[in-house]
Amino acid sequence: MNFYQTALIPYFTCEDSGYNYELKYEKIENRELKRNATWYNPPFPKNVKTNIGKSFLQIVDKCFLPHHQLHKIFNRSTLKLSYSCMTNVKNIIHGHNEKIREENKKEKNTEHENEQPKTNVQLPKAD
């Protein structure tokens, strides 16, 4: 008898309950665990001299010590840092203005296409 069957002896069996199904233990190998990570994406300004990533991780180490109840959720293994490199405001405004100009050009072109072309019909001269 294997370990599982010997553990079942003191308990009821499936046959006692009216089931005729044999319980089997299947060991699962190579189970992949999904790592839960929370990302912090601060903007990347060139004019700031402070190393924001280093400061962030130091704060995490200081505030969530191993005996803290939230250390399992907030530690260096579960918190990741990645700078978000966004376009500057001037480029965003310029792109928006270009989009509006293109829409206005398309509207003007469709208005001109919908107008009936004027034909130059000359009537014969009466003498």
Order of alpha helices (4+ residues) and beta strands (2+ residues): alpha-beta-alpha-beta-alpha
